Amino acid sequence: MLVLTGFYTRSNAQATPPTTDDKTMAADSSMEIMPIVSDRPDKSESPYVVPKGYCQLELGFSIEDTEPGFVYSYPKSLVKFGITNNFELRFFTDYVTIQKEPNPDLKGFTPLSVGIKAKLGEQKGILPKMSFIGHLRIPGVVSDELETKYLSPILVLAFDHKISPVVNLGYNLGVEWDGLSPDPNFLYALSLGINITDRLGIYGEGYGRVIQQEDDDIEFRADAGITYLIGNDFLLDVSAGKGITDNAPERYVELGFSYRFKL
């Protein structure tokens, strides 16, 4: 989720399907692959990579209560391409309306973010599944009103630990530059996902930023949501969250979907 000063997407809001991993079941492209694992709706990143030869679209619509007004995203869009079974290309942007009361609303696309995800290893005993994610917002490919002053890379290590066939724990550590300041901020997230059935999943999460400003406290938010799998390649989601610390946005609600197809 890109909220002008941060990029967050999800870990495993639905727990990992109980009988599969992120490898194709056979080299034959006609064979079924594991059910879709999305990078939404929670705000931490998943280490799972889109299978080779597939494209995955992840769209979300949200309302966030901030100071001095609401921020509407319609939609936030993440497009991912599986280059190999261990590597994907990623493109993210977000069309927003930002209330600036009593000034006129600010509308437009946030900076286009181009990135990669590379799988570093599978879970082995106490060692979690792990991937590296890197993004860079591209200057100039954005509405003029939302242009940033500096280059703003985002670097994240995403971890996932399957506790049981229906429960998994996801967590992130990362660093970002928001484009407004040359100083980096540190990112963290911890998410617990549970499969209620093979199709229905729930999650709860805490996440935020350690802001590198002398007078700013650590930002902390919490959210929870539900996912529902339709077929093998289509996932619906709904979520809501709330800022816990004073420097976090007060609350948000969001709904969206993810769809995967073969190129």
C-alpha positions in Angstrom: 0.0 0.0 0.0 1.5 3.3 -1.0 0.3 6.2 1.1 2.6 8.9 -0.3 5.2 8.3 2.4 5.3 4.5 2.5 4.8 1.3 0.4 3.1 -1.6 2.1 1.6 -4.7 0.8 0.7 -8.0 2.4 2.2 -11.1 3.9 -0.1 -14.2 4.0 -3.5 -13.0 5.0 -4.7 -16.4 4.0 -2.5 -19.1 5.4 -0.5 -21.0 2.8 -2.6 -23.8 1.1 -2.1 -26.9 3.2 -0.9 -29.3 0.5 1.2 -27.1 -1.7 4.3 -25.0 -1.9 5.3 -22.3 -4.4 6.7 -24.8 -7.0 4.7 -25.9 -10.0 3.4 -29.4 -9.6 4.9 -30.5 -13.0 6.9 -29.0 -15.8 3.9 -29.5 -18.1 2.1 -26.1 -18.3 -1.2 -27.9 -18.4 -0.8 -29.1 -14.8 -2.4 -27.2 -12.0 -0.2 -24.9 -9.9 -0.8 -23.9 -6.3 -3.7 -21.5 -5.5 -3.0 -17.8 -5.9 -1.1 -16.1 -3.0 -1.6 -12.3 -3.1 0.4 -9.4 -1.7 -2.8 -8.0 -0.3 -4.8 -7.1 1.8 -2.4 -6.8 4.7 0.5 -4.4 4.8 3.5 -6.7 5.0 5.1 -8.4 2.0 4.8 -12.1 1.2 7.9 -14.1 0.1 5.8 -16.0 -2.4 6.7 -15.4 -6.1 4.3 -15.4 -9.1 4.9 -18.6 -11.1 6.9 -18.4 -14.3 4.9 -17.3 -17.3 2.0 -15.8 -15.3 0.8 -12.3 -14.7 -1.0 -11.3 -11.4 -3.1 -8.2 -11.0 -3.9 -6.9 -7.5 -6.3 -4.0 -7.1 -7.6 -2.3 -4.0 -10.1 0.5 -3.1 -9.7 2.2 0.2 -10.7 5.1 2.4 -8.2 6.3 5.0 -8.9 8.9 7.7 -5.9 11.2 8.1 -5.2 14.8 9.1 -6.5 17.1 7.7 -9.0 14.9 5.7 -9.7 11.6 4.0 -7.5 9.9 1.4 -9.3 7.8 -1.2 -7.5 5.3 -3.4 -9.4 4.0 -6.5 -7.6 1.9 -7.2 -4.1 1.0 -5.9 -2.7 -1.3 -8.5 0.1 -3.9 -8.2 1.0 -5.8 -11.4 3.4 -8.7 -11.2 5.1 -10.9 -13.8 6.7 -14.3 -13.1 10.0 -14.3 -14.9 11.2 -17.6 -13.3 9.7 -19.5 -10.4 12.2 -17.6 -8.2 11.9 -14.1 -9.6 9.2 -11.6 -10.5 8.9 -8.1 -11.9 6.6 -5.7 -10.1 4.9 -2.4 -11.0 2.8 -0.3 -8.6 0.8 2.9 -8.8 -2.1 4.4 -7.0 -4.7 7.0 -8.1 -5.7 9.1 -5.0 -7.9 11.9 -3.9 -6.4 13.7 -0.9 -8.6 16.1 1.1 -6.6 19.2 2.1 -9.3 21.1 3.9 -9.8 24.1 3.7 -7.7 24.0 0.5 -8.9 22.2 -2.7 -8.5 18.4 -2.9 -5.4 17.0 -4.4 -6.0 14.3 -7.1 -3.7 12.2 -9.3 -1.4 9.2 -9.6 1.3 8.7 -7.0 4.8 7.9 -8.4 5.1 4.8 -10.5 7.1 2.2 -8.5 9.1 -0.5 -10.4 10.6 -3.4 -8.5 11.6 -7.1 -8.2 11.0 -9.9 -5.8 13.7 -12.7 -5.6 13.2 -15.9 -3.6 16.2 -16.5 -1.3 15.2 -19.8 0.4 12.4 -22.2 1.5 11.5 -22.9 5.1 13.8 -25.4 6.7 13.1 -26.2 10.3 13.3 -23.0 12.3 14.6 -21.1 9.3 11.7 -19.3 7.5 10.9 -19.0 3.8 12.5 -15.7 2.7 12.6 -13.3 -0.3 14.1 -10.0 -1.1 11.9 -7.2 -2.5 13.3 -4.0 -4.0 11.3 -1.0 -5.4 12.2 2.3 -6.9 9.8 5.1 -7.6 10.4 6.6 -11.0 10.6 10.5 -11.0 8.5 12.2 -13.5 6.0 9.3 -14.1 3.4 10.9 -11.9 0.9 13.7 -11.5 2.7 17.0 -11.0 1.1 17.7 -7.7 2.3 14.4 -6.2 5.9 14.6 -7.5 8.6 13.8 -5.0 11.9 15.7 -4.5 14.3 12.7 -4.1 14.7 9.2 -5.5 12.9 6.9 -3.1 14.0 3.2 -3.1 12.4 0.6 -0.8 14.3 -2.5 0.3 12.5 -5.3 2.3 13.3 -8.8 3.5 10.1 -10.8 3.7 9.8 -13.9 5.9 7.1 -16.6 6.2 7.0 -19.4 8.7 4.4 -22.2 8.4 3.5 -23.1 12.0 0.9 -25.7 11.0 -1.1 -26.7 7.9 -3.5 -23.9 8.6 -1.5 -21.3 10.5 1.4 -19.2 9.3 3.4 -16.3 10.6 4.7 -13.6 8.3 7.1 -10.8 9.1 9.1 -8.0 7.3 12.1 -5.8 8.0 12.9 -3.0 5.6 14.1 0.5 4.9 12.5 3.2 2.7 13.2 6.6 1.4 9.9 8.6 1.1 11.1 11.0 -1.6 10.4 14.0 0.6 13.5 13.7 2.8 17.1 12.3 2.2 16.8 10.4 5.5 15.6 6.7 5.4 12.8 5.3 7.6 12.8 1.7 8.8 9.8 -0.6 8.2 8.5 -3.5 10.3 5.5 -5.8 10.2 4.2 -9.0 11.9 1.2 -10.8 10.5 -0.6 -14.0 11.7 -2.7 -15.8 9.1 -5.2 -18.7 9.6 -7.1 -20.9 7.1 -10.7 -21.3 8.4 -11.4 -23.5 5.3 -9.5 -24.2 2.1 -11.1 -21.0 0.7 -11.7 -18.7 3.7 -8.8 -17.1 5.5 -8.4 -14.4 8.2 -5.4 -12.5 9.5 -4.3 -10.0 12.2 -1.3 -7.7 11.9 0.8 -5.0 13.5 3.1 -2.8 11.4 4.6 0.6 11.1 7.7 2.7 10.6 10.6 4.0 12.7 10.8 7.6 11.4 14.3 9.1 11.3 13.3 12.5 12.6 14.5 13.9 15.9 11.1 14.6 17.4 9.1 11.7 15.9 8.1 8.6 17.7 7.8 5.1 16.3 4.7 4.7 14.2 2.5 1.7 14.9 -0.8 0.5 13.3 -2.9 -2.6 13.5 -5.3 -4.2 11.0 -7.2 -7.3 10.3 -9.1 -8.8 7.3 -10.7 -11.7 5.5 -9.8 -13.4 2.2 -12.0 -15.7 0.1 -10.5 -17.9 -2.7 -12.7 -18.3 -5.8 -11.2 -21.0 -8.1 -7.5 -21.3 -8.2 -6.7 -17.8 -9.6 -9.1 -15.3 -8.1 -9.0 -14.0 -4.5 -11.4 -11.5 -2.8 -10.4 -9.5 0.3 -11.8 -7.0 2.8 -9.8 -5.4 5.6 -9.8 -2.5 8.1 -7.1 -1.0 10.3 -6.4 1.7 12.9 -3.5 3.8 13.9 -2.4 3.1 17.5 0.2 5.9 18.0 -0.7 9.6 17.6 1.4 10.0 14.5 -0.4 7.2 12.5 -3.5 7.7 10.4 -6.6 7.1 12.5 -8.3 4.3 10.5 -9.0 2.8 7.1 -11.2 0.4 5.3 -10.4 -1.4 2.1 -11.7 -4.0 -0.3 -10.1 -5.6 -3.3 -9.2 -8.6 -5.4 -6.3 -10.5 -7.0 -6.4 -12.3 -10.3 -3.7 -14.5 -11.9 -3.6 -15.6 -15.6 -1.1 -17.3 -17.9 0.6 -15.1 -20.5 
